[in-house]
Amino acid sequence: MAAEHRSLSLSATPSWPRPAWIEDLPARIQGMLTDVYALADNGPSPLGMAGLRMLLEQVVRDGVDVDGNLRRRLYELHNRGFITTHHHERLVNVITHGNAAVHEGASVSGEEFRYLLMSIEHLLLGYFVLRQPALGLPQNKAGQAPRLISTP
């Protein structure tokens, strides 16, 4: 049984806008995103950047049924047409800056953090919210991430 996720609450007044579609995310992803927002409300930090990378890893790991590291799985999302070349490049930056945050305690500027957070929001919106059966994509069922099955 999975442990219940309790979100951080660091700032009394949120400064980062929370999208209405956050309620459509699986509870685990929603909790992680809420924590990243709480950190973002207090300015960019290594912990916030590491949280963005962790969110990316959870989505890509759960959604791509291939062996390999995070970059390989992200490449598969691109290769299968789920994300554009430009979005792939933005998400590679999340990995790069997230790794630097974890291993070196490095942070990014406020504008860079905003750009990278918006890149993660874009991925979450497309992956969990906008996938419609009318488009021939797997339908999201009550908190389950759709799987992208590899083909030989």
C-alpha positions, 0 to 999 in steps of 0.5 A: 500500500502506497504511503499517503502524500502530504504536500508542503505549505511554505508560503501563505499566499501562493504566487505561482498560478495553479491550473484548474486541470491539476485536479485531473492528475493522478493523486501522486503526480498532483501531490508532487506538482503541488510541492513544486509549486510550494517551493516555487512560491518561495523562489527558485531553489535546488530543491524545486529544480530537483522536484521538476526532474523527479516529476519528469522521471515519474511520468516518463518511467511510468509511461514508457515501457522500454528499458533505459535511463530517463534520457532514453525514455524521453527520447522514446516519447519523442520518437513515438510522436508524443512530444515535439522536438522542441518540447524534447529539448526543453525536457532535456534541460529539466534533466540537466538542471535537475541533475545539477541541483541534486549533485551540485546544489545548483539553482537556476534563475527565476525565469529559467525555473519558470520556463522549465516548470511550464515545460513540465506543466505542458507535459502533464497537461498533454499526458494526463488531461488532453488525451481523448479517445476521439484522437485514438489515444488511450483514455486515462482511467481514474488516476492511472497513467496511460502506458506507451507500449514499445513495439519491436 
